[in-house]
Amino acid sequence: MCEISSLEVHETAKTLIENLRDEMYLQRKNDAALERMYRDTLTKLNELELDERELFYRKSQAAYYMAKGYLAFDTTEEALEADREFRDGSFAKVKKRYKNLEEITRLLEESMLFSEQYLSMGRDARGIRQHAESLSQIVTLKTMSYLFSHGPKIQSLAREAVKLDPGDIKAHMLIASRYIYSPSIFGGNPAKGIETIEAIAQRGLPDREDAHTISIALGVAHSKLNRWLEAAHYFRRAQEIYPGNIYSAAMLLLCEDNLERERFQ
């Protein structure tokens, strides 16, 4: 029997993570089924005999995507309510919607720990960006003091990642997300966000997740500017990338409702 090459092992690990990621966005599995897939992914990663540093990185990704799976709402109604609260900066109200907040927080902290262990063996763009992504998810789930003390680190980490790898679209999107998703008091500026993301889109061919993230961000930015037709276009594009995703479906409903109101004004 031929030995599997190091390249093949790394590609297999990458595929395992991408499969977990895609199921998380597609929302075809309930939380329990996604968790079983997550546990199975960890088992398979351990069996691959990856070098220790690569295993830390992949485990960081896996924990991050499992946490995002728990963070995704199951109905369009709940997604719309949570989105409204988040846009208002009512993070405490959004936080109360998560029944398994403790587990979500644990997974994100675990993801950050794995990325720190990865970075302790060598600092590079993907490790820094992965740490920043997990941090970006956890800052609104903890205390306001945690948000104020750790929130600014997301931008500095993302900029460090971009400096090391100008082609890292996910790192660029972390920078742009401040303008898109933050309330104005925290630096939100949808118009600047659109300009930033349009520049990011010219950097190369995004992977499936990046294409979805870009479409969602542009949809949110246009909706904040009451450009409902443009927003609907991007949310439809997001649905084409990950059909069945609850958030993009909810945002598309929001756009259609507002377009209907405009017709009768």
Order of alpha helices (4+ residues) and beta strands (2+ residues): alpha-alpha-alpha-alpha-alpha-alpha-alpha-alpha-alpha-alpha-alpha-alpha-alpha
